[in-house]
C-alpha cells in the first residue's frame, strides 16, 4: 500500500495530533506507504519540535526499514541540529542489521559528533553489529579502528568479548598485522 502525497500528509497530521489509537493507525499507514513517506517524515522531524511527535516519526522511519536507510544516512550527515540527529540515529539503530554497513561508513568522517551518532546507532543495533565492528578493527584508517574498539567496548559483554578475541588473535603476530595495515610498520 502506498499512500498519495495528500494521504501521507494527513497521516502525519494524525501522528502529530491524534489520540493514541489514531496515532497507531497513522503509524501503520505510513509504514505501509514505504519509501513514499520517508521525505515527508524527515521534513516533519526537522520542522516539528514536539518530542513525542518526533519519537513517533522516528519509529515509523525505522518501521519502513531498508528503503529509508540511504536518506537517513544522508540526512544524518547533513543535519546540524543535535536533537534531529538523535532521532535519525535512533531510527537507524532500530532498523538493525541492514543499517550496519552504512553506519560503519560514518566512522571515517572527520566530524566527531557524527561518528558519535553512528556509534549510538550501532550500539542500538546490538549483536548484528559485532562481527562487522570486529572486522573494522583491521581497517586501514586509525579513526575507524579506534571507533570500532570503543563501540564494541560500549556494547557491554558481547562487544567486550569480541574485542578480547580480536586482541587475542593479534598476540604474537601483532607487529606484522599493524605493519600490513599502514604499510610502514609503525604504530
HELIX and SHEET records of a PDB file:
HELIX    1   1 UNK A    5  UNK A   17  1                                  13    
HELIX    2   2 UNK A   20  UNK A   33  1                                  14    
HELIX    3   3 UNK A   34  UNK A   37  5                                   4    
HELIX    4   4 UNK A   38  UNK A   47  1                                  10    
HELIX    5   5 UNK A   51  UNK A   64  1                                  14    
HELIX    6   6 UNK A   66  UNK A   78  1                                  13    
HELIX    7   7 UNK A   82  UNK A   95  1                                  14    
HELIX    8   8 UNK A   97  UNK A   99  5                                   3    
HELIX    9   9 UNK A  100  UNK A  104  1                                   5    
HELIX   10  10 UNK A  105  UNK A  108  5                                   4    
HELIX   11  11 UNK A  112  UNK A  125  1                                  14    
HELIX   12  12 UNK A  126  UNK A  129  5                                   4    
HELIX   13  13 UNK A  130  UNK A  136  1                                   7    
HELIX   14  14 UNK A  142  UNK A  154  1                                  13    
HELIX   15  15 UNK A  157  UNK A  170  1                                  14    
HELIX   16  16 UNK A  174  UNK A  182  1                                   9    
END                                                                             
